[in-house]
Amino acid sequence: MSAFMSAFANLVGSLADLLEPLLHTASTAAAIVLFTALVRLAVHPLSRAAARGQKARGRLQPQIAEIRKKHGRNPERMQKAIMELHAAEKVSPLSGCLPSLLQMPAFFLLYHLFSSGSIGGEPNALLSHDLLGAPLGGRWHDALAHGGLFGGHGLVYLGLFVIVAAVATFNHGRTKRQMAAHPMTPAAGPDGQPVPGMGAMTRLMPLLSFFTLITVAVVPLAAALYVVTTTTWTAVERAWLYRDMLVAGGAMATAA
């Protein structure tokens, strides 16, 4: 594990050295943003596949509703018919989870790298790097202890909070419009009845982006940069990949 972390630290350091002539003391922070962008580019094909899968599941909702109406008294037959429909249409209910799952190792690597005082038995030199004076290994409570909310360090976090809040607000509006345009059939259990709590989860879904504010506040600044970058990327990517769903939903609403 230490050898792996050393290799990862060298990668971040190499990216920072590459950017140093242009960005000087902010080169390591920029290297983290660049690393995040490279990770997102690597999983972008999966994001496209997940978008295709979600659109296909949306198109199947009328057929699923018919299956549940037809086999409502035979839960086993209903579930089998739904699975057969998904298989016939080559739709995986779990496809949307893959991009997020594959990004988690990168986040934990950054979290561990900037939370460790030593890497491979040597002092962790990356902890001496900062963004506009705020240490990349520090957290929000450290910034509050050095100048308060509007101190030099605190302002760095305020900037990140503003970006996250703006992205979350954008996601909230887009998700509500998408769900209104393409309502999903509530998930049912083996007995054919709606799964308890799924209605509340559906209502909560548009608000999930705001929980990113908590993550940014409690993780090291380097990991917070990863979270802010990947969250912003996701918002732009999803707006592009799902743009036709909103356009189609708006056209149907106008026609109605």
Salt bridges, closest charged atoms under 4 A:
ASP142 OD1 - HIS141 ND1 3.24
GLU237 OE1 - ARG40 NH2 2.90
GLU237 OE2 - HIS44 ND1 2.56
ASP244 OD1 - LYS55 NZ 3.09
